[in-house]
Amino acid sequence: MAKRLLSKSFGEVVRARRSELELTQELLAERAGVHPTYIGMVERGERNCSLDVASEIAEALDAPLSKLIEEAEARNRKSAGASTKKGRPS
Amino acid sequence: MAKRLLSKSFGEVVRARRSELELTQELLAERAGVHPTYIGMVERGERNCSLDVASEIAEALDAPLSKLIEEAEARNRKSAGASTKKGRPS
């Protein structure tokens, strides 16, 4: 079974949370100590970041990493449920 | 302030959970699709693994990654509390 990667959902959660806080990618990057390009890649699921970087990003989003991962897992489960009926989402 | 890295506590949580399940590093590695040496490095906090690898390890430990991260965060908070009084633990 093709499995949706957690990093993909994590990126979506980061983007959603950043929008909620009305932060730009630049400001989030500055807070987390990473390059703005990196944040864009994480949000698009193109970058499977390390636990320690993910933790810095979470802190910059004022959320525990465990909470963001929990949301990402929920998205993955939802996606897995959908793919049972309609195949793997693109 | 010197901050304890999440990857360090995550490694301790992985080791504790693996012992609880009475799994060897070899068996956990096989289940997670990584090299046994890699598991040893993660457990000792020498390896800051990616979200997707951490997720595979969590799955091999029959636990959601969010739960393992939550435990690691709790260990980090405890460690931060201790270091307020006694300096950074080695």
Backbone of each chain as nested JSON, in Angstrom:
{
  "chains": [
    {"id": "A", "residues": [
      {"number": 1, "name": "MET", "atoms": {"N": [0.844, -1.21, 0.0], "CA": [0.0, 0.0, 0.0], "C": [0.873, 1.252, 0.0]}},
      {"number": 2, "name": "ALA", "atoms": {"N": [0.592, 2.133, -0.931], "CA": [1.329, 3.399, -0.962], "C": [0.87, 4.243, 0.218]}},
      {"number": 3, "name": "LYS", "atoms": {"N": [1.841, 4.685, 0.985], "CA": [1.515, 5.384, 2.227], "C": [1.844, 6.859, 2.062]}},
      {"number": 4, "name": "ARG", "atoms": {"N": [0.963, 7.701, 2.548], "CA": [1.245, 9.13, 2.498], "C": [2.309, 9.455, 3.539]}},
      {"number": 5, "name": "LEU", "atoms": {"N": [3.335, 10.15, 3.138], "CA": [4.415, 10.452, 4.07], "C": [3.985, 11.484, 5.104]}},
      {"number": 6, "name": "LEU", "atoms": {"N": [4.474, 11.303, 6.317], "CA": [4.131, 12.231, 7.397], "C": [4.646, 13.638, 7.089]}},
      {"number": 7, "name": "SER", "atoms": {"N": [5.811, 13.714, 6.452], "CA": [6.4, 15.025, 6.153], "C": [5.48, 15.858, 5.262]}},
      {"number": 8, "name": "LYS", "atoms": {"N": [4.731, 15.181, 4.416], "CA": [3.792, 15.868, 3.508], "C": [2.674, 16.54, 4.332]}},
      {"number": 9, "name": "SER", "atoms": {"N": [2.07, 15.767, 5.219], "CA": [0.998, 16.309, 6.058], "C": [1.537, 17.33, 7.046]}},
      {"number": 10, "name": "PHE", "atoms": {"N": [2.74, 17.086, 7.532], "CA": [3.351, 18.033, 8.473], "C": [3.488, 19.399, 7.8]}},
      {"number": 11, "name": "GLY", "atoms": {"N": [3.897, 19.395, 6.554], "CA": [4.027, 20.652, 5.807], "C": [2.707, 21.403, 5.719]}},
      {"number": 12, "name": "GLU", "atoms": {"N": [1.637, 20.671, 5.487], "CA": [0.313, 21.294, 5.4], "C": [-0.086, 21.899, 6.747]}},
      {"number": 13, "name": "VAL", "atoms": {"N": [0.237, 21.175, 7.803], "CA": [-0.102, 21.655, 9.147], "C": [0.686, 22.925, 9.466]}},
      {"number": 14, "name": "VAL", "atoms": {"N": [1.962, 22.933, 9.085], "CA": [2.794, 24.125, 9.317], "C": [2.203, 25.322, 8.567]}},
      {"number": 15, "name": "ARG", "atoms": {"N": [1.854, 25.092, 7.297], "CA": [1.29, 26.196, 6.502], "C": [-0.006, 26.727, 7.12]}},
      {"number": 16, "name": "ALA", "atoms": {"N": [-0.882, 25.794, 7.529], "CA": [-2.169, 26.193, 8.11], "C": [-1.957, 27.006, 9.391]}},
      {"number": 17, "name": "ARG", "atoms": {"N": [-1.068, 26.512, 10.223], "CA": [-0.803, 27.172, 11.505], "C": [-0.148, 28.549, 11.284]}},
      {"number": 18, "name": "ARG", "atoms": {"N": [0.761, 28.618, 10.322], "CA": [1.425, 29.89, 10.021], "C": [0.399, 30.914, 9.524]}},
      {"number": 19, "name": "SER", "atoms": {"N": [-0.531, 30.467, 8.674], "CA": [-1.565, 31.368, 8.159], "C": [-2.454, 31.865, 9.294]}},
      {"number": 20, "name": "GLU", "atoms": {"N": [-2.779, 30.921, 10.177], "CA": [-3.614, 31.245, 11.341], "C": [-2.971, 32.367, 12.159]}},
      {"number": 21, "name": "LEU", "atoms": {"N": [-1.662, 32.276, 12.31], "CA": [-0.929, 33.271, 13.107], "C": [-0.582, 34.508, 12.28]}},
      {"number": 22, "name": "GLU", "atoms": {"N": [-0.969, 34.471, 10.991], "CA": [-0.673, 35.582, 10.077], "C": [0.82, 35.911, 10.033]}},
      {"number": 23, "name": "LEU", "atoms": {"N": [1.622, 34.841, 9.976], "CA": [3.073, 35.012, 9.84], "C": [3.463, 34.797, 8.375]}},
      {"number": 24, "name": "THR", "atoms": {"N": [4.427, 35.562, 7.906], "CA": [4.988, 35.278, 6.584], "C": [5.991, 34.133, 6.728]}},
      {"number": 25, "name": "GLN", "atoms": {"N": [6.332, 33.508, 5.599], "CA": [7.364, 32.458, 5.623], "C": [8.671, 33.05, 6.139]}},
      {"number": 26, "name": "GLU", "atoms": {"N": [8.923, 34.298, 5.771], "CA": [10.17, 34.972, 6.168], "C": [10.254, 35.109, 7.692]}},
      {"number": 27, "name": "LEU", "atoms": {"N": [9.142, 35.537, 8.283], "CA": [9.149, 35.756, 9.73], "C": [9.253, 34.427, 10.48]}},
      {"number": 28, "name": "LEU", "atoms": {"N": [8.517, 33.432, 9.995], "CA": [8.601, 32.109, 10.623], "C": [10.033, 31.577, 10.535]}},
      {"number": 29, "name": "ALA", "atoms": {"N": [10.629, 31.743, 9.352], "CA": [12.0, 31.276, 9.134], "C": [12.963, 31.952, 10.113]}},
      {"number": 30, "name": "GLU", "atoms": {"N": [12.787, 33.246, 10.259], "CA": [13.654, 34.001, 11.162], "C": [13.507, 33.488, 12.595]}},
      {"number": 31, "name": "ARG", "atoms": {"N": [12.255, 33.316, 12.999], "CA": [12.001, 32.809, 14.368], "C": [12.586, 31.422, 14.585]}},
      {"number": 32, "name": "ALA", "atoms": {"N": [12.496, 30.573, 13.545], "CA": [12.934, 29.185, 13.697], "C": [14.422, 29.013, 13.411]}},
      {"number": 33, "name": "GLY", "atoms": {"N": [15.047, 30.083, 12.902], "CA": [16.477, 29.999, 12.611], "C": [16.799, 29.184, 11.372]}},
      {"number": 34, "name": "VAL", "atoms": {"N": [15.891, 29.197, 10.4], "CA": [16.154, 28.504, 9.135], "C": [15.968, 29.484, 7.974]}},
      {"number": 35, "name": "HIS", "atoms": {"N": [16.298, 29.044, 6.77], "CA": [16.16, 29.9, 5.59], "C": [14.702, 29.929, 5.132]}},
      {"number": 36, "name": "PRO", "atoms": {"N": [14.203, 31.078, 4.671], "CA": [12.814, 31.153, 4.202], "C": [12.498, 30.104, 3.123]}},
      {"number": 37, "name": "THR", "atoms": {"N": [13.449, 29.827, 2.251], "CA": [13.251, 28.812, 1.211], "C": [12.967, 27.448, 1.831]}},
      {"number": 38, "name": "TYR", "atoms": {"N": [13.62, 27.211, 2.947], "CA": [13.458, 25.932, 3.642], "C": [12.012, 25.778, 4.118]}},
      {"number": 39, "name": "ILE", "atoms": {"N": [11.465, 26.847, 4.691], "CA": [10.066, 26.796, 5.161], "C": [9.137, 26.47, 3.99]}},
      {"number": 40, "name": "GLY", "atoms": {"N": [9.37, 27.113, 2.852], "CA": [8.545, 26.836, 1.669], "C": [8.617, 25.367, 1.279]}},
      {"number": 41, "name": "MET", "atoms": {"N": [9.814, 24.807, 1.327], "CA": [9.985, 23.396, 0.96], "C": [9.298, 22.475, 1.966]}},
      {"number": 42, "name": "VAL", "atoms": {"N": [9.419, 22.801, 3.232], "CA": [8.749, 21.999, 4.264], "C": [7.236, 22.052, 4.035]}},
      {"number": 43, "name": "GLU", "atoms": {"N": [6.707, 23.245, 3.797], "CA": [5.252, 23.395, 3.626], "C": [4.734, 22.633, 2.404]}},
      {"number": 44, "name": "ARG", "atoms": {"N": [5.566, 22.538, 1.37], "CA": [5.151, 21.802, 0.166], "C": [5.437, 20.305, 0.278]}},
      {"number": 45, "name": "GLY", "atoms": {"N": [5.973, 19.89, 1.42], "CA": [6.271, 18.472, 1.619], "C": [7.469, 18.02, 0.814]}},
      {"number": 46, "name": "GLU", "atoms": {"N": [8.299, 18.96, 0.38], "CA": [9.478, 18.618, -0.416], "C": [10.688, 18.369, 0.478]}},
      {"number": 47, "name": "ARG", "atoms": {"N": [10.52, 18.668, 1.744], "CA": [11.628, 18.528, 2.673], "C": [11.167, 17.76, 3.893]}},
      {"number": 48, "name": "ASN", "atoms": {"N": [11.834, 16.675, 4.162], "CA": [11.528, 15.815, 5.291], "C": [12.458, 16.237, 6.422]}},
      {"number": 49, "name": "CYS", "atoms": {"N": [12.016, 17.218, 7.213], "CA": [12.979, 17.821, 8.14], "C": [13.268, 16.934, 9.351]}},
      {"number": 50, "name": "SER", "atoms": {"N": [14.349, 17.233, 10.015], "CA": [14.764, 16.45, 11.181], "C": [13.9, 16.816, 12.383]}},
      {"number": 51, "name": "LEU", "atoms": {"N": [13.915, 15.952, 13.387], "CA": [13.139, 16.204, 14.606], "C": [13.53, 17.533, 15.242]}},
      {"number": 52, "name": "ASP", "atoms": {"N": [14.827, 17.829, 15.27], "CA": [15.248, 19.052, 15.953], "C": [14.838, 20.31, 15.188]}},
      {"number": 53, "name": "VAL", "atoms": {"N": [14.884, 20.257, 13.864], "CA": [14.426, 21.414, 13.078], "C": [12.902, 21.536, 13.193]}},
      {"number": 54, "name": "ALA", "atoms": {"N": [12.207, 20.402, 13.122], "CA": [10.748, 20.419, 13.27], "C": [10.366, 21.026, 14.616]}},
      {"number": 55, "name": "SER", "atoms": {"N": [11.16, 20.716, 15.618], "CA": [10.909, 21.23, 16.954], "C": [11.096, 22.758, 17.008]}},
      {"number": 56, "name": "GLU", "atoms": {"N": [12.088, 23.261, 16.306], "CA": [12.313, 24.719, 16.239], "C": [11.152, 25.406, 15.513]}},
      {"number": 57, "name": "ILE", "atoms": {"N": [10.693, 24.774, 14.438], "CA": [9.573, 25.344, 13.671], "C": [8.32, 25.374, 14.548]}},
      {"number": 58, "name": "ALA", "atoms": {"N": [8.085, 24.276, 15.276], "CA": [6.915, 24.213, 16.158], "C": [6.989, 25.321, 17.215]}},
      {"number": 59, "name": "GLU", "atoms": {"N": [8.162, 25.484, 17.783], "CA": [8.337, 26.512, 18.818], "C": [8.051, 27.899, 18.232]}},
      {"number": 60, "name": "ALA", "atoms": {"N": [8.507, 28.119, 17.01], "CA": [8.273, 29.397, 16.339], "C": [6.791, 29.601, 16.019]}},
      {"number": 61, "name": "LEU", "atoms": {"N": [6.052, 28.495, 16.007], "CA": [4.6, 28.566, 15.77], "C": [3.825, 28.493, 17.086]}},
      {"number": 62, "name": "ASP", "atoms": {"N": [4.532, 28.639, 18.184], "CA": [3.926, 28.59, 19.52], "C": [3.089, 27.339, 19.751]}},
      {"number": 63, "name": "ALA", "atoms": {"N": [3.573, 26.221, 19.301], "CA": [2.832, 24.971, 19.491], "C": [3.825, 23.86, 19.822]}},
      {"number": 64, "name": "PRO", "atoms": {"N": [3.394, 22.881, 20.651], "CA": [4.293, 21.742, 20.875], "C": [4.384, 20.919, 19.575]}},
      {"number": 65, "name": "LEU", "atoms": {"N": [5.561, 20.388, 19.28], "CA": [5.706, 19.578, 18.067], "C": [4.737, 18.398, 18.093]}},
      {"number": 66, "name": "SER", "atoms": {"N": [4.532, 17.811, 19.286], "CA": [3.634, 16.651, 19.388], "C": [2.233, 16.978, 18.868]}},
      {"number": 67, "name": "LYS", "atoms": {"N": [1.801, 18.231, 19.111], "CA": [0.462, 18.652, 18.664], "C": [0.423, 18.753, 17.134]}},
      {"number": 68, "name": "LEU", "atoms": {"N": [1.45, 19.327, 16.54], "CA": [1.495, 19.46, 15.085], "C": [1.561, 18.075, 14.42]}},
      {"number": 69, "name": "ILE", "atoms": {"N": [2.328, 17.176, 15.038], "CA": [2.455, 15.817, 14.487], "C": [1.113, 15.089, 14.602]}},
      {"number": 70, "name": "GLU", "atoms": {"N": [0.434, 15.338, 15.705], "CA": [-0.876, 14.706, 15.9], "C": [-1.829, 15.134, 14.786]}},
      {"number": 71, "name": "GLU", "atoms": {"N": [-1.814, 16.417, 14.47], "CA": [-2.671, 16.915, 13.383], "C": [-2.259, 16.3, 12.051]}},
      {"number": 72, "name": "ALA", "atoms": {"N": [-0.946, 16.167, 11.85], "CA": [-0.448, 15.577, 10.598], "C": [-0.888, 14.117, 10.499]}},
      {"number": 73, "name": "GLU", "atoms": {"N": [-0.842, 13.395, 11.625], "CA": [-1.276, 11.993, 11.629], "C": [-2.768, 11.894, 11.309]}},
      {"number": 74, "name": "ALA", "atoms": {"N": [-3.543, 12.826, 11.844], "CA": [-4.988, 12.828, 11.563], "C": [-5.224, 13.049, 10.069]}},
      {"number": 75, "name": "ARG", "atoms": {"N": [-4.458, 13.949, 9.479], "CA": [-4.579, 14.179, 8.031], "C": [-4.209, 12.93, 7.246]}},
      {"number": 76, "name": "ASN", "atoms": {"N": [-3.179, 12.229, 7.693], "CA": [-2.757, 11.005, 6.998], "C": [-3.827, 9.917, 7.089]}},
      {"number": 77, "name": "ARG", "atoms": {"N": [-4.442, 9.821, 8.265], "CA": [-5.488, 8.803, 8.422], "C": [-6.665, 9.098, 7.5]}},
      {"number": 78, "name": "LYS", "atoms": {"N": [-7.01, 10.383, 7.451], "CA": [-8.122, 10.817, 6.608], "C": [-7.805, 10.496, 5.15]}},
      {"number": 79, "name": "SER", "atoms": {"N": [-6.585, 10.79, 4.766], "CA": [-6.13, 10.54, 3.409], "C": [-6.132, 9.043, 3.099]}},
      {"number": 80, "name": "ALA", "atoms": {"N": [-5.721, 8.228, 4.085], "CA": [-5.702, 6.771, 3.889], "C": [-7.12, 6.252, 3.715]}},
      {"number": 81, "name": "GLY", "atoms": {"N": [-8.049, 6.815, 4.491], "CA": [-9.455, 6.429, 4.36], "C": [-9.977, 6.76, 2.977]}},
      {"number": 82, "name": "ALA", "atoms": {"N": [-9.647, 7.932, 2.489], "CA": [-10.103, 8.378, 1.17], "C": [-9.507, 7.496, 0.077]}},
      {"number": 83, "name": "SER", "atoms": {"N": [-8.236, 7.105, 0.271], "CA": [-7.577, 6.348, -0.791], "C": [-8.102, 4.918, -0.889]}},
      {"number": 84, "name": "THR", "atoms": {"N": [-8.751, 4.443, 0.178], "CA": [-9.359, 3.115, 0.113], "C": [-10.443, 3.109, -0.957]}},
      {"number": 85, "name": "LYS", "atoms": {"N": [-11.122, 4.241, -1.033], "CA": [-12.194, 4.329, -2.033], "C": [-11.707, 4.805, -3.394]}},
      {"number": 86, "name": "LYS", "atoms": {"N": [-10.783, 5.773, -3.366], "CA": [-10.491, 6.435, -4.635], "C": [-9.045, 6.295, -5.094]}},
      {"number": 87, "name": "GLY", "atoms": {"N": [-8.271, 5.435, -4.472], "CA": [-6.858, 5.316, -4.847], "C": [-6.057, 6.409, -4.175]}},
      {"number": 88, "name": "ARG", "atoms": {"N": [-4.773, 6.337, -4.341], "CA": [-3.89, 7.281, -3.654], "C": [-4.075, 8.693, -4.187]}},
      {"number": 89, "name": "PRO", "atoms": {"N": [-4.329, 9.665, -3.293], "CA": [-4.481, 11.039, -3.773], "C": [-3.154, 11.556, -4.308]}},
      {"number": 90, "name": "SER", "atoms": {"N": [-3.236, 12.414, -5.286], "CA": [-1.998, 12.927, -5.89], "C": [-1.426, 14.048, -5.051]}}
    ]},
    {"id": "B", "residues": [
      {"number": 1, "name": "MET", "atoms": {"N": [20.168, 30.381, 26.757], "CA": [19.996, 29.157, 27.553], "C": [20.278, 27.929, 26.699]}},
      {"number": 2, "name": "ALA", "atoms": {"N": [21.115, 27.05, 27.182], "CA": [21.383, 25.804, 26.445], "C": [20.148, 24.933, 26.551]}},
      {"number": 3, "name": "LYS", "atoms": {"N": [19.688, 24.495, 25.412], "CA": [18.436, 23.756, 25.367], "C": [18.727, 22.299, 25.053]}},
      {"number": 4, "name": "ARG", "atoms": {"N": [18.034, 21.416, 25.746], "CA": [18.219, 20.001, 25.467], "C": [17.514, 19.685, 24.147]}},
      {"number": 5, "name": "LEU", "atoms": {"N": [18.214, 19.011, 23.255], "CA": [17.635, 18.711, 21.949], "C": [16.556, 17.643, 22.059]}},
      {"number": 6, "name": "LEU", "atoms": {"N": [15.514, 17.813, 21.258], "CA": [14.414, 16.86, 21.263], "C": [14.893, 15.479, 20.825]}},
      {"number": 7, "name": "SER", "atoms": {"N": [15.836, 15.443, 19.869], "CA": [16.329, 14.154, 19.355], "C": [16.954, 13.311, 20.468]}},
      {"number": 8, "name": "LYS", "atoms": {"N": [17.534, 13.995, 21.447], "CA": [18.157, 13.3, 22.586], "C": [17.076, 12.581, 23.418]}},
      {"number": 9, "name": "SER", "atoms": {"N": [16.033, 13.314, 23.76], "CA": [14.947, 12.718, 24.546], "C": [14.176, 11.693, 23.727]}},
      {"number": 10, "name": "PHE", "atoms": {"N": [14.034, 11.967, 22.443], "CA": [13.334, 11.018, 21.574], "C": [14.057, 9.668, 21.61]}},
      {"number": 11, "name": "GLY", "atoms": {"N": [15.368, 9.706, 21.553], "CA": [16.157, 8.476, 21.607], "C": [15.901, 7.69, 22.885]}},
      {"number": 12, "name": "GLU", "atoms": {"N": [15.805, 8.416, 23.999], "CA": [15.543, 7.742, 25.28], "C": [14.154, 7.093, 25.276]}},
      {"number": 13, "name": "VAL", "atoms": {"N": [13.2, 7.805, 24.676], "CA": [11.832, 7.285, 24.617], "C": [11.788, 6.031, 23.741]}},
      {"number": 14, "name": "VAL", "atoms": {"N": [12.5, 6.065, 22.627], "CA": [12.55, 4.901, 21.732], "C": [13.14, 3.71, 22.484]}},
      {"number": 15, "name": "ARG", "atoms": {"N": [14.244, 3.945, 23.174], "CA": [14.883, 2.848, 23.913], "C": [13.94, 2.281, 24.974]}},
      {"number": 16, "name": "ALA", "atoms": {"N": [13.282, 3.156, 25.722], "CA": [12.376, 2.709, 26.789], "C": [11.228, 1.881, 26.212]}},
      {"number": 17, "name": "ARG", "atoms": {"N": [10.673, 2.384, 25.129], "CA": [9.53, 1.698, 24.506], "C": [9.964, 0.353, 23.913]}},
      {"number": 18, "name": "ARG", "atoms": {"N": [11.144, 0.329, 23.303], "CA": [11.654, -0.922, 22.721], "C": [11.872, -1.964, 23.824]}},
      {"number": 19, "name": "SER", "atoms": {"N": [12.418, -1.53, 24.969], "CA": [12.643, -2.454, 26.086], "C": [11.318, -2.98, 26.612]}},
      {"number": 20, "name": "GLU", "atoms": {"N": [10.351, -2.082, 26.709], "CA": [9.008, -2.453, 27.167], "C": [8.435, -3.578, 26.297]}},
      {"number": 21, "name": "LEU", "atoms": {"N": [8.655, -3.456, 25.002], "CA": [8.128, -4.445, 24.057], "C": [9.058, -5.66, 23.927]}},
      {"number": 22, "name": "GLU", "atoms": {"N": [10.174, -5.604, 24.649], "CA": [11.177, -6.672, 24.595], "C": [11.647, -6.952, 23.172]}},
      {"number": 23, "name": "LEU", "atoms": {"N": [11.902, -5.884, 22.451], "CA": [12.444, -6.002, 21.095], "C": [13.945, -5.738, 21.131]}},
      {"number": 24, "name": "THR", "atoms": {"N": [14.69, -6.459, 20.309], "CA": [16.113, -6.133, 20.156], "C": [16.226, -4.969, 19.166]}},
      {"number": 25, "name": "GLN", "atoms": {"N": [17.375, -4.298, 19.178], "CA": [17.608, -3.232, 18.197], "C": [17.498, -3.804, 16.781]}},
      {"number": 26, "name": "GLU", "atoms": {"N": [17.966, -5.038, 16.618], "CA": [17.945, -5.667, 15.3], "C": [16.513, -5.839, 14.791]}},
      {"number": 27, "name": "LEU", "atoms": {"N": [15.649, -6.305, 15.669], "CA": [14.271, -6.558, 15.249], "C": [13.547, -5.235, 14.98]}},
      {"number": 28, "name": "LEU", "atoms": {"N": [13.781, -4.268, 15.846], "CA": [13.16, -2.961, 15.624], "C": [13.634, -2.372, 14.284]}},
      {"number": 29, "name": "ALA", "atoms": {"N": [14.929, -2.499, 14.036], "CA": [15.502, -1.989, 12.789], "C": [14.847, -2.654, 11.583]}},
      {"number": 30, "name": "GLU", "atoms": {"N": [14.701, -3.966, 11.685], "CA": [14.111, -4.712, 10.571], "C": [12.681, -4.233, 10.327]}},
      {"number": 31, "name": "ARG", "atoms": {"N": [11.926, -4.105, 11.396], "CA": [10.534, -3.639, 11.279], "C": [10.444, -2.238, 10.675]}},
      {"number": 32, "name": "ALA", "atoms": {"N": [11.393, -1.382, 11.082], "CA": [11.331, 0.022, 10.654], "C": [12.024, 0.244, 9.305]}},
      {"number": 33, "name": "GLY", "atoms": {"N": [12.715, -0.791, 8.84], "CA": [13.396, -0.661, 7.548], "C": [14.649, 0.203, 7.605]}},
      {"number": 34, "name": "VAL", "atoms": {"N": [15.329, 0.172, 8.749], "CA": [16.591, 0.913, 8.865], "C": [17.682, -0.046, 9.356]}},
      {"number": 35, "name": "HIS", "atoms": {"N": [18.917, 0.423, 9.378], "CA": [20.036, -0.409, 9.82], "C": [20.068, -0.462, 11.351]}},
      {"number": 36, "name": "PRO", "atoms": {"N": [20.404, -1.624, 11.934], "CA": [20.465, -1.728, 13.403], "C": [21.375, -0.664, 14.033]}},
      {"number": 37, "name": "THR", "atoms": {"N": [22.472, -0.353, 13.356], "CA": [23.389, 0.677, 13.86], "C": [22.67, 2.023, 13.993]}},
      {"number": 38, "name": "TYR", "atoms": {"N": [21.784, 2.262, 13.051], "CA": [21.038, 3.519, 13.036], "C": [20.156, 3.63, 14.283]}},
      {"number": 39, "name": "ILE", "atoms": {"N": [19.5, 2.522, 14.642], "CA": [18.65, 2.518, 15.853], "C": [19.495, 2.844, 17.082]}},
      {"number": 40, "name": "GLY", "atoms": {"N": [20.676, 2.239, 17.159], "CA": [21.577, 2.516, 18.288], "C": [21.927, 3.999, 18.369]}},
      {"number": 41, "name": "MET", "atoms": {"N": [22.198, 4.585, 17.221], "CA": [22.557, 6.007, 17.186], "C": [21.381, 6.897, 17.583]}},
      {"number": 42, "name": "VAL", "atoms": {"N": [20.201, 6.531, 17.115], "CA": [18.995, 7.295, 17.486], "C": [18.801, 7.212, 19.003]}},
      {"number": 43, "name": "GLU", "atoms": {"N": [18.915, 6.012, 19.545], "CA": [18.682, 5.817, 20.982], "C": [19.683, 6.589, 21.842]}},
      {"number": 44, "name": "ARG", "atoms": {"N": [20.9, 6.726, 21.342], "CA": [21.917, 7.467, 22.098], "C": [21.852, 8.971, 21.819]}},
      {"number": 45, "name": "GLY", "atoms": {"N": [20.896, 9.373, 20.978], "CA": [20.75, 10.804, 20.672], "C": [21.852, 11.314, 19.766]}},
      {"number": 46, "name": "GLU", "atoms": {"N": [22.526, 10.386, 19.081], "CA": [23.61, 10.785, 18.177], "C": [23.09, 11.055, 16.78]}},
      {"number": 47, "name": "ARG", "atoms": {"N": [21.829, 10.731, 16.566], "CA": [21.25, 10.892, 15.243], "C": [19.928, 11.612, 15.379]}},
      {"number": 48, "name": "ASN", "atoms": {"N": [19.815, 12.703, 14.656], "CA": [18.615, 13.529, 14.655], "C": [17.806, 13.11, 13.438]}},
      {"number": 49, "name": "CYS", "atoms": {"N": [16.943, 12.109, 13.627], "CA": [16.341, 11.52, 12.433], "C": [15.24, 12.387, 11.848]}},
      {"number": 50, "name": "SER", "atoms": {"N": [14.902, 12.085, 10.614], "CA": [13.877, 12.856, 9.904], "C": [12.496, 12.445, 10.394]}},
      {"number": 51, "name": "LEU", "atoms": {"N": [11.51, 13.289, 10.118], "CA": [10.131, 12.991, 10.508], "C": [9.676, 11.651, 9.931]}},
      {"number": 52, "name": "ASP", "atoms": {"N": [10.015, 11.397, 8.658], "CA": [9.515, 10.17, 8.036], "C": [10.171, 8.922, 8.617]}},
      {"number": 53, "name": "VAL", "atoms": {"N": [11.452, 9.008, 8.948], "CA": [12.11, 7.858, 9.575], "C": [11.584, 7.689, 11.003]}},
      {"number": 54, "name": "ALA", "atoms": {"N": [11.42, 8.8, 11.716], "CA": [10.871, 8.744, 13.081], "C": [9.491, 8.095, 13.06]}},
      {"number": 55, "name": "SER", "atoms": {"N": [8.736, 8.402, 12.031], "CA": [7.394, 7.855, 11.889], "C": [7.442, 6.338, 11.659]}},
      {"number": 56, "name": "GLU", "atoms": {"N": [8.416, 5.873, 10.878], "CA": [8.584, 4.422, 10.652], "C": [8.981, 3.723, 11.954]}},
      {"number": 57, "name": "ILE", "atoms": {"N": [9.863, 4.372, 12.704], "CA": [10.299, 3.782, 13.977], "C": [9.106, 3.697, 14.943]}},
      {"number": 58, "name": "ALA", "atoms": {"N": [8.31, 4.76, 14.979], "CA": [7.13, 4.77, 15.856], "C": [6.176, 3.644, 15.465]}},
      {"number": 59, "name": "GLU", "atoms": {"N": [5.958, 3.493, 14.188], "CA": [5.05, 2.446, 13.709], "C": [5.575, 1.067, 14.115]}},
      {"number": 60, "name": "ALA", "atoms": {"N": [6.889, 0.9, 14.009], "CA": [7.503, -0.37, 14.392], "C": [7.395, -0.605, 15.898]}},
      {"number": 61, "name": "LEU", "atoms": {"N": [7.171, 0.465, 16.648], "CA": [6.998, 0.36, 18.106], "C": [5.51, 0.374, 18.477]}},
      {"number": 62, "name": "ASP", "atoms": {"N": [4.65, 0.235, 17.474], "CA": [3.198, 0.231, 17.689], "C": [2.718, 1.45, 18.47]}},
      {"number": 63, "name": "ALA", "atoms": {"N": [3.249, 2.602, 18.147], "CA": [2.826, 3.83, 18.839], "C": [2.748, 4.971, 17.825]}},
      {"number": 64, "name": "PRO", "atoms": {"N": [1.806, 5.906, 18.01], "CA": [1.816, 7.068, 17.122], "C": [3.058, 7.913, 17.43]}},
      {"number": 65, "name": "LEU", "atoms": {"N": [3.656, 8.479, 16.387], "CA": [4.835, 9.324, 16.604], "C": [4.497, 10.486, 17.548]}},
      {"number": 66, "name": "SER", "atoms": {"N": [3.285, 11.028, 17.426], "CA": [2.894, 12.158, 18.287], "C": [3.016, 11.794, 19.768]}},
      {"number": 67, "name": "LYS", "atoms": {"N": [2.703, 10.538, 20.09], "CA": [2.77, 10.072, 21.48], "C": [4.234, 10.007, 21.948]}},
      {"number": 68, "name": "LEU", "atoms": {"N": [5.099, 9.483, 21.101], "CA": [6.519, 9.385, 21.472], "C": [7.13, 10.783, 21.619]}},
      {"number": 69, "name": "ILE", "atoms": {"N": [6.72, 11.703, 20.734], "CA": [7.247, 13.067, 20.799], "C": [6.742, 13.754, 22.075]}},
      {"number": 70, "name": "GLU", "atoms": {"N": [5.502, 13.471, 22.412], "CA": [4.923, 14.058, 23.629], "C": [5.746, 13.624, 24.85]}},
      {"number": 71, "name": "GLU", "atoms": {"N": [6.095, 12.348, 24.886], "CA": [6.915, 11.846, 26.0], "C": [8.306, 12.498, 25.991]}},
      {"number": 72, "name": "ALA", "atoms": {"N": [8.836, 12.686, 24.792], "CA": [10.16, 13.313, 24.68], "C": [10.085, 14.772, 25.157]}},
      {"number": 73, "name": "GLU", "atoms": {"N": [9.008, 15.455, 24.817], "CA": [8.826, 16.845, 25.268], "C": [8.723, 16.912, 26.789]}},
      {"number": 74, "name": "ALA", "atoms": {"N": [8.033, 15.933, 27.36], "CA": [7.892, 15.899, 28.823], "C": [9.266, 15.712, 29.472]}},
      {"number": 75, "name": "ARG", "atoms": {"N": [10.079, 14.842, 28.882], "CA": [11.444, 14.642, 29.403], "C": [12.263, 15.931, 29.283]}},
      {"number": 76, "name": "ASN", "atoms": {"N": [12.086, 16.636, 28.177], "CA": [12.842, 17.883, 27.989], "C": [12.428, 18.948, 29.009]}},
      {"number": 77, "name": "ARG", "atoms": {"N": [11.123, 19.007, 29.295], "CA": [10.65, 19.986, 30.281], "C": [11.221, 19.665, 31.652]}},
      {"number": 78, "name": "LYS", "atoms": {"N": [11.221, 18.379, 31.972], "CA": [11.737, 17.925, 33.256], "C": [13.215, 18.29, 33.376]}},
      {"number": 79, "name": "SER", "atoms": {"N": [13.918, 18.038, 32.282], "CA": [15.347, 18.334, 32.232], "C": [15.599, 19.841, 32.347]}},
      {"number": 80, "name": "ALA", "atoms": {"N": [14.737, 20.638, 31.718], "CA": [14.883, 22.1, 31.773], "C": [14.643, 22.59, 33.19]}},
      {"number": 81, "name": "GLY", "atoms": {"N": [13.664, 21.974, 33.875], "CA": [13.372, 22.329, 35.261], "C": [14.576, 22.049, 36.15]}},
      {"number": 82, "name": "ALA", "atoms": {"N": [15.174, 20.879, 35.946], "CA": [16.336, 20.486, 36.749], "C": [17.508, 21.427, 36.495]}},
      {"number": 83, "name": "SER", "atoms": {"N": [17.66, 21.835, 35.224], "CA": [18.834, 22.643, 34.878], "C": [18.729, 24.068, 35.425]}},
      {"number": 84, "name": "THR", "atoms": {"N": [17.509, 24.496, 35.752], "CA": [17.343, 25.813, 36.35], "C": [18.072, 25.851, 37.7]}},
      {"number": 85, "name": "LYS", "atoms": {"N": [18.004, 24.709, 38.388], "CA": [18.659, 24.64, 39.687], "C": [20.125, 24.21, 39.608]}},
      {"number": 86, "name": "LYS", "atoms": {"N": [20.39, 23.271, 38.705], "CA": [21.703, 22.666, 38.759], "C": [22.556, 22.835, 37.497]}},
      {"number": 87, "name": "GLY", "atoms": {"N": [22.138, 23.7, 36.614], "CA": [22.886, 23.847, 35.37], "C": [22.505, 22.754, 34.403]}},
      {"number": 88, "name": "ARG", "atoms": {"N": [23.038, 22.837, 33.209], "CA": [22.656, 21.888, 32.173], "C": [23.157, 20.481, 32.491]}},
      {"number": 89, "name": "PRO", "atoms": {"N": [22.26, 19.482, 32.488], "CA": [22.729, 18.131, 32.762], "C": [23.611, 17.644, 31.617]}},
      {"number": 90, "name": "SER", "atoms": {"N": [24.578, 16.807, 31.959], "CA": [25.494, 16.338, 30.909], "C": [24.857, 15.187, 30.143]}}
    ]}
  ]
}
